[in-house]
Amino acid sequence: MKRILFIVGTFLFILAGIMAWILFSPATAIRDKSAFVLVTDQNKTAIQVMQEIKEKNILKSPSVFDFLATKTNTWQRMRPGRFKISQGENLFTLLRRFRNNQQEQSKLIINKIRVPSDLAKLIGKNFRIDSTQAMLFLNNPDSLKQFGVDTTTLFYLIIPDTYFFYWNTSLQAIFSKLKKESDLFWQKNHRLEKAASLGLTRNEVYTLASIVEEETNNNDEKDTIASVYINRLRTGMPLGADPTIKYALKDFGLKRILLKYLNVASPYNTYKNKGLPPGPICTPSIETIDATLQAPNTDFFYFVAKSDFSDGHHFSKDYAEHLYYANEYQRALDSLMEKKKSKKD
């Protein structure tokens, strides 16, 4: 009897060891640091997960994982979403993650966006929603009305930053969070008070900052450039902002704004229409928004890029001085273009 008990005990001990080895030893076969499994259909959870695991060669023993997931009701408890599998993880950890629906969040990294279609593509790349569905939402005034914006002022909701959502988050939930974060942004650091001191609303500051964003990458000069446009606004001068012409033409690669472009019929043509354009022409960075809010009191009405192409600008009080520097820059640019052309020839 003792011998039988010993044999059974030994067998159970070995069996327990094998099970522990199966459950707790590294089970992944991926070479990268991690891989992702997407579940899109609640009724085909097992089929979708196992197909991805096999196609991406994620696990050493897919059949063992499938067996254990079936026995633990994992497939029934999983919900659509995005699940992360890291290199070296064991089956116990993966089963618990899948069974408890511990989904991986997606990063929505928003930098400078110029048109809604770029935002739709970004959403389609990071979420369950495809870009076409996102574009239909962004083009629908009724969808945007609940957030206090329309198709022209959509970008007022967006402060460029990194946001975290679950992969299956709805468009309404995404924009609800973006609006909430935008409202919090303006409430911080006395931004609303600073806007009011400039005689502008927060949306007007955002639109102005979008122009400054497109004018320069030189953070040291953004506040001064903003002051030029503010001076023009206060005196009733047209803004005469070249970036708004690029936006009106939807040609963001233009190197020169020629006279023929200044006649484009568009509410964004700030050479023909006084005041700010009807909405922002891009999503300005936090640095640019704050630089605009901190615009100093200056008597500058003009600026032009320096002829040494140093990313700096000459700021002028009167048009005669501005014209001198503008002609100097044009001559330098013509010379540079000629040199480039001769090298090609």
Buried (B, 14 or more C-beta within 10 A) or exposed (E): EEEEEEEEEEEEEEEEEEEEEBBEEEBBBBEEEEBBBBBEEEEEBBEBBBEBBEEBEBBBEBEBBBEBBEEBEBBEEBEBBBBBBBBEBBBBBBBEBBBEBEBBBBEBEBEBBBBBBBBBBBBBEBBBBEBEBBBEBBBEEEBBEEBEBBEBBBBBBBBBBEBEBBBBBBBEEBBBBBBEBBEEBBEEEEBBEBBEEBEBEBBBBBBBBBBBBBBBEBEEBBBBBBBBBBBBBEEEEBBBBBBBBBBBBEEEEEEEBEEEBBEBEBEBBBBBBEEBBEBBBBBBBEEBBBBBBEBEEBEBBBBBBBBEEEEBBBBBEEEEEBEEBBEBBEEBBEEEEEEEEEEEE
